[in-house]
């Protein structure tokens, strides 16, 4: 077996291990309350892009639109958020080293000032700040997958208390039509799948389905 064949086999084995690990990962929670007894009542909410990357912005847009369509929350449109916050999307720095992995807060204490400044402008009951933490490709013997890693935190006001989080791995199988698609087509498709998973779980947890 030549070097290229060995490298290809190794890549497949690593990707299979990665896919298994992602599937089995206990932290794969589309939407989870920190306190199971906490009541999150349908009220006003704004979904905020935590970064200025295109995938962050797209994730906020997808979740916002889906919540508006499917939930009993009063969802502030992204266009209205942009009018009220001229520098939107504001960059709320994402952290990767968590203080508590069971209750993940994806931004540091130093970033709360930015979050609270957004709330001062929007004056909603909940801010749902979301990011896409990463993107990459995974492989099996016969398929290629584009992965995204959406994450988020739900913050309750008044009190500026983080009450829930999102973290999941979402993928899209790269098809034979990839040569005719936009370069980010499958990443966006994976992001759409992840956003749908987040909203589905959000509706169940908050009992806010229309």
N, C-alpha and C positions, 0 to 999 in steps of 0.2 A: 504494500500500500504506500503510495507516495505521500509527500508532505501535505499537499493540498487536500487530499482525501482525508488524512488524519485530522487536519484542522477543521474540515467540514463536519466530520463525525464528532469531534470534541464540542463544536459549537452547538450541534443538535442535542448532545447529552446535557450540556449546561443549560440550554433553553428549556429542555424537558424538566430539569430540576427546578428551574426558575418558575415555570408554569405551575408545577406541583406546589411549590412553596407559596406562591401567590394565592392559589386556590384554597390552600389550607390555612392561610394567615388569619389568626383570630382577630386581628385589628381591622379586618375588612368589614367595616360597618358603615353603610350608606348614610344613616342618621341615627344617632344614639343619644339619649338623655343622660346627663351625669347622675341625676337622681331619678330613679325609676318612679318615685311617688310625685315628682314635680309635675304640675299641671301647666301645659303650654296652651293657652286659650287662643283661638282664632281672633286676631285683632289686626293691627297695622304692621307691615313688615317691608323692609327694603333689602334686596339682595345686592351686595356690594362686591365688586371685583377687588380682590386684595392686591393685585398687581396690574402693571400696564402691558403685560404680555398678551398677545392676541388670544391665546388659549384661555387665560384668566378671564378676559373680557367676554369671550364667547360662552364660557361656563356660567358666568353670572347672568348673561342674557337668556340662556336656555332654561336655567332654573327659575328665573323671574317670570318668564313667559308661561312656563308650565304651571307654576303655582297660581298665577293669575287665572289661568284657564280652568284649573282642576280643584283649587282649594277655596275654602270659605274665608281665608285671610284677605284683607285688603292690601294688595301688593302695589307698591309704588313703581310706576314704569321707569325703565332705564333712562328714557328721554327726560323725564322730570328730575331724576337724580342728577343727570348731567347739567341741567339748568341751575339746580340749587347748589351744586358743587362744581365750580368752574374748573378746578384742577383735576376733576375726576377723569380716569381712575387714579386715586391717590395710592401711592405704593405703601402698603402695610407689610413690613418685612416679615417674611415667612421664616420660622425656625424649624430645624430638623431634629435637634436634641431636645426631647420633651422632658419636662419636669415630672410629669405623671402620664405614663403611657395608657393607663386605664381611662383617664379623663384628659385627652389631648387638647391642649390649647396651642394653636399653630402660630401665635405671635407673642412676642415678649412684652413684659410690663411697660417697657419704654415706648411701645407702639400704641398703648391704650389712649394716649393723648390724641393721636390721629383718629382713632375710632370714635372717641367721644366728640371730637370736633365735627365729624360727619353727622353724628346723632344730633348735635346742636342745630345743624342746618335742616335735617330731615324731620326730626321730631316724630319718630315712629316708636312703636312698642318693642319691636325686635329688629335688630340688624343681623343679617345672615352674610357673613364675610366668607368668600370662597376663593380658592386658588387652585391651579393645576400644579401639583408639586413636581411632576416629572413626566417625561415621555421617552419611550424607547421601543425597540423592536424585539420580539421574541420569535423563536423558530421551533418547529417540530420537523419530523422527517419529511412531511408533505406540505406544510403550510407556513406562512409568515403572518405575524400578527403585529399590529401597531397598538401599543399600550399607552394609556394616560393614567394619572394618579390624582384624581380630584380630592380635595379636602376642604373643610370649612368649619366655622364656629358660629353658633347662634348665641347672640348676646341680648339679654333682656334689660329693658329700661322701664322705669327709673332704677338705678342701682348699678348699671353697667356690669351685670353678672353674666359670665359665660355659662350657659345652661345645657349646651349640647354640642356635638361635633359630628363631622363626616370624615371618612377616610376609606377609600376603596381603590381597587385596581380595575380598570375597565379596558376592554380591548375590541378591536375590529379585525376581522380576517382580511388580509390583503388579497384581493381577487385578481383574476387574469386581465381585468380591464384597467389595471393600475396605470398602464402606459397612456390611457386616454383620460385619466382623472387628474385633477389638480394635485399638486405635491402633498398638500395637507389633507386630502379628502378622507383618508382612513383615520387620521388622528381626530378630525372633527366628528367622524362617525362614532369613534370610540368615546369621545367626549359626550356626544348625544346619548349614548347608552348609559354612561355614568350619571349624567344629569337626570335621566329618567329613573334610574335606581334610587338616587337621592330623594327625588320628589315622591316616589312611591312609598318609601319608608317614612318620609316626613309626614305624609298624609295619614299613614297608619298610626304613627307615634302620637301625633297631635289630634287625631280623630277629626280631621278638618276636610275630609273629602266632600265635594259638592254632591 
